[in-house]
Every structure is written in C-alpha cells, then in structure tokens.
Amino acid sequence: MRNVLVHVYASVDPELVHAAATAGPAYFARFAHEISAWPAAPDRR
C-alpha cells in the first residue's frame, strides 16, 4: 500500500486506502505477536 501511495504505481482508490487503514493495524499486531513467539518455540533451532 505504501508504494502505491508514495510512488503512484496506480491510481489511488479511496476505498482501498480506507480498508488498509482500518484492517492494517490488526495485521501488524498479529504479525508482531507471531514473530515474538519464534524464539520461544521449542522446534526452532
């Protein structure tokens, strides 16, 4: 999404911007949670 807005790779769709802005934080929170669990996982070497 950032590249579309910053580099204008495509025309910006306001609905897409809204969807990314409202759903994005939840995805980042889940990603951070998953990444923080990696060092504690018993099968990680």
C-alpha positions, -999 to +999 in steps of 0.1 A: +000+000+000+028+024+009+044+020-026+011+027-043+007+060-023+043+072-024+054+061-059+019+064-075+022+030-092-016+030-097-044+054-092-054+056-055-087+041-047-102+058-015-120+026-006-087+006-007-070+032+014-098+031+040-097-008+040-059-008+045-060+019+072-087+001+092-075-035+088-038-029+087-031-023+124-047-057+133-025-075+108+006-058+122-003-067+157-008-103+148+025-103+129+043-089+159+028-115+181+037-143+158+073-130+154+078-126+192+068-162+197+095-176+174+124-175+199+103-194+224+091-221+201+107-255+210+112-266+174+132-235+164+169-240+160 
